[in-house]
Amino acid sequence: MSKKPIFIAGPCVIESAGLLDTVAKRIVEINKKLGTEIIFKASFDKANRTSAKSFRGVGMQKGLQMLADVRMKWGLKLTTDIHESWQAAPAGEVVDVLQIPAFLSRQTDLLVAAAKTGCIVNIKKAQFLSGEDMKYPYEKTIRAGAGKVWLTERGNTFGYNNLVVDFRNIPDMLKIAPTVIMDCTHSVQRPGAAGGTTGGNREFVPAMAHAAKAFGANGFFFETHPDSDCALSDGPNMIPLDELEGLIESLIK
């Protein structure tokens, strides 16, 4: 690659200010050492948890304030996901990139609202769509006024409780958008396979990242946590924070 790819990293959901500080501090250290500009990601709400008993987050008002605090303290660019169109404007005042969850990638009102904020819009490919199908969400968002739209690969549903990644989706999406991100951690999920929560196989994350690079991906998304086994959301597929630097370094060599 002629230039360093885009990197997005952070915990799945905002659990506490302490967690955000721990992860942000490490990301700043990696950026300084490797010359990267990792975008910090955390969700204020996980509206699509498997079970009603699962932790969803701290809510939009509190969560956006906590993300704003991360920017002020650590100087990082930010992204978070939104689930409803009314969330776009307030979230867009805080973050640089608005992420559209995969399940919602065809929701026209959500895409239009995100586009109107002026933020970069990162649309995650639905688990039931091909890479070529992402032409239509991309066009909706561009026509609504978005300046930049990224597309993200995160696997396709493969029977019950399983995902498979067809890496041909990456070059297919690069024909649509100039930036295609590989979501290396959600692509190793086992949806609903852990007794009311989502399981996963984090040991495959590095291979997912390098395979995506071989297929032309120019961005990589990693959810990470200092204690992945105790994370309140997506722990089984998040990589340990102390492994993040080595993986990113291997991708920019």
C-alpha positions in Angstrom: 0.0 0.0 0.0 1.3 3.4 -0.9 -0.1 4.9 2.3 -1.1 3.6 5.7 -4.6 2.2 5.8 -7.4 3.6 8.0 -7.6 1.9 11.4 -10.6 2.0 13.8 -10.3 0.5 17.3 -11.9 0.6 20.7 -14.2 -1.3 23.0 -17.5 -2.5 21.7 -19.6 -0.5 24.2 -18.9 2.2 26.7 -18.7 0.5 30.0 -17.0 3.2 32.1 -14.8 6.3 31.8 -12.0 4.2 33.1 -12.2 1.7 30.3 -12.3 4.5 27.7 -9.2 6.1 29.2 -7.3 2.9 29.3 -8.0 2.1 25.7 -7.5 5.7 24.5 -4.2 6.0 26.2 -2.9 2.8 24.5 -4.2 4.0 21.1 -2.3 7.3 21.5 0.9 5.3 22.3 0.4 3.2 19.2 -0.2 6.2 17.0 2.9 7.8 18.2 5.1 4.8 17.8 3.7 3.6 14.4 2.8 6.9 12.9 -0.9 5.9 12.5 -4.0 7.8 13.2 -6.3 5.2 14.8 -9.9 6.4 15.1 -11.3 5.6 18.5 -14.6 3.7 18.5 -17.1 2.9 21.3 -20.9 2.6 21.3 -23.1 4.5 23.6 -25.9 2.0 23.0 -26.0 -1.5 21.6 -29.6 -1.7 20.4 -29.3 -5.1 18.8 -28.1 -7.2 21.7 -29.3 -10.8 21.6 -31.0 -10.8 25.0 -33.0 -8.2 26.9 -30.8 -9.1 29.9 -27.6 -8.0 28.1 -25.8 -4.7 28.9 -26.6 -2.1 26.3 -24.5 0.9 27.3 -24.7 4.2 29.1 -27.2 5.9 26.8 -26.8 8.6 24.2 -26.5 11.8 26.3 -24.0 10.4 28.8 -22.2 8.4 26.2 -21.6 11.3 23.8 -20.3 13.4 26.7 -17.9 10.6 27.6 -16.7 10.4 24.0 -16.3 14.2 23.9 -14.1 13.8 27.0 -11.9 11.3 25.2 -11.4 13.7 22.3 -10.6 16.6 24.7 -8.2 14.5 26.8 -6.5 12.4 24.2 -6.9 14.2 20.9 -8.3 11.2 19.1 -10.7 11.2 16.2 -13.9 9.4 17.1 -16.6 7.1 15.7 -19.8 5.6 17.1 -22.8 3.8 15.7 -26.3 5.1 15.5 -29.5 3.1 15.3 -32.2 5.7 14.7 -32.3 8.7 12.5 -32.9 11.2 15.3 -29.5 10.2 16.8 -27.5 11.3 13.8 -27.5 15.1 14.5 -26.4 15.0 18.1 -23.8 12.2 17.5 -22.5 14.1 14.5 -21.6 17.0 16.7 -19.2 14.9 18.7 -17.7 12.3 16.3 -15.9 12.4 13.0 -17.4 9.2 11.5 -21.0 7.9 12.0 -21.2 4.1 11.7 -24.3 2.5 10.3 -24.9 -1.0 11.8 -25.0 -3.9 9.4 -28.6 -4.8 10.2 -29.7 -1.2 9.4 -27.6 -0.6 6.2 -30.8 -0.4 4.0 -32.6 2.0 6.3 -33.1 5.0 4.1 -34.0 7.6 6.7 -31.0 6.6 8.8 -28.6 6.9 5.9 -30.0 10.3 4.9 -29.9 11.6 8.4 -26.2 10.5 8.8 -25.4 12.1 5.4 -26.8 15.4 6.4 -24.5 15.8 9.4 -21.4 16.4 7.2 -19.6 13.5 9.0 -18.0 10.6 7.1 -20.5 7.8 7.0 -19.3 4.2 7.4 -21.9 1.7 6.3 -21.4 -1.9 7.5 -22.5 -4.4 4.9 -25.6 -6.4 6.1 -25.0 -10.1 6.8 -27.6 -10.8 4.1 -26.2 -8.6 1.3 -23.4 -9.2 -1.3 -20.7 -6.6 -1.8 -22.3 -5.6 -5.1 -25.6 -4.9 -3.2 -23.9 -2.1 -1.3 -24.1 0.1 -4.4 -27.6 1.1 -3.2 -26.9 2.2 0.4 -23.8 4.0 -0.9 -25.9 5.8 -3.6 -28.6 6.8 -1.1 -26.0 8.3 1.2 -24.1 10.2 -1.5 -27.3 11.6 -3.0 -28.3 12.8 0.5 -25.2 14.9 0.6 -22.5 12.9 2.3 -19.0 14.0 1.4 -17.3 10.6 2.1 -18.9 7.2 2.5 -16.9 4.1 3.6 -18.1 0.6 3.2 -17.3 -2.2 5.7 -17.2 -5.9 5.2 -18.2 -8.0 8.3 -19.2 -11.4 6.9 -22.4 -13.1 5.8 -24.9 -15.3 7.6 -24.0 -18.9 7.0 -26.8 -21.1 8.5 -27.6 -20.7 12.2 -25.1 -19.1 14.7 -22.4 -18.6 12.1 -20.8 -16.2 9.7 -18.5 -16.7 6.8 -16.4 -14.0 5.0 -16.5 -14.0 1.2 -13.4 -11.9 0.6 -14.5 -11.2 -3.0 -16.9 -8.7 -1.4 -13.9 -6.4 -0.8 -12.9 -5.8 -4.5 -16.6 -5.7 -5.4 -17.1 -2.9 -2.9 -14.0 -1.1 -4.0 -15.7 -0.7 -7.4 -18.4 1.3 -5.5 -16.4 3.2 -2.8 -12.8 4.2 -2.6 -12.5 3.1 1.1 -13.4 -0.4 2.2 -12.9 -1.4 5.8 -12.5 -4.9 7.1 -14.3 -5.5 10.4 -11.9 -8.1 11.6 -13.6 -8.8 14.9 -17.3 -8.9 14.1 -16.5 -11.2 11.2 -15.5 -13.9 13.7 -18.7 -13.7 15.6 -21.0 -16.7 16.3 -24.3 -14.8 16.6 -26.5 -15.9 19.4 -24.3 -19.0 19.9 -23.4 -18.5 23.6 -26.6 -19.1 25.4 -28.4 -15.8 24.8 -25.2 -13.9 23.9 -23.0 -13.8 20.8 -20.0 -16.1 20.8 -16.9 -15.7 18.7 -13.4 -17.0 17.7 -10.9 -14.1 18.3 -8.0 -16.4 17.4 -8.9 -15.9 13.8 -8.8 -12.1 13.8 -5.2 -11.7 12.6 -5.9 -14.0 9.7 -9.1 -12.1 8.8 -7.1 -8.9 8.7 -4.3 -10.2 6.5 -6.6 -12.0 4.1 -8.6 -8.7 3.7 -5.4 -6.8 3.0 -4.6 -9.3 0.3 -7.9 -8.6 -1.3 -7.3 -4.9 -1.3 -9.0 -3.6 1.9 -7.6 -0.2 2.8 -9.0 0.0 6.3 -9.3 -2.3 9.4 -11.7 -2.3 12.3 -10.8 -4.0 15.6 -12.8 -4.1 18.8 -10.4 -4.4 21.7 -10.5 -4.6 25.5 -7.9 -4.8 28.3 -9.8 -7.9 29.6 -11.7 -9.3 26.7 -13.1 -12.3 28.6 -14.8 -9.9 31.1 -16.1 -7.4 28.5 -19.8 -6.6 28.7 -20.4 -7.0 25.0 -18.7 -9.0 22.2 -15.9 -10.3 24.5 -15.4 -13.6 22.6 -14.5 -11.8 19.4 -12.5 -8.8 20.8 -8.8 -8.9 20.7 -6.9 -8.2 23.9 -5.6 -4.6 24.1 -2.0 -5.8 24.5 -2.1 -7.5 21.1 -3.4 -4.5 19.2 0.0 -2.9 18.4 1.6 -6.0 17.0 -1.3 -6.7 14.7 -1.5 -3.1 13.4 2.3 -3.1 12.9 2.1 -6.3 10.9 -0.5 -4.7 8.6 1.5 -1.6 7.8 4.8 -3.3 7.1 
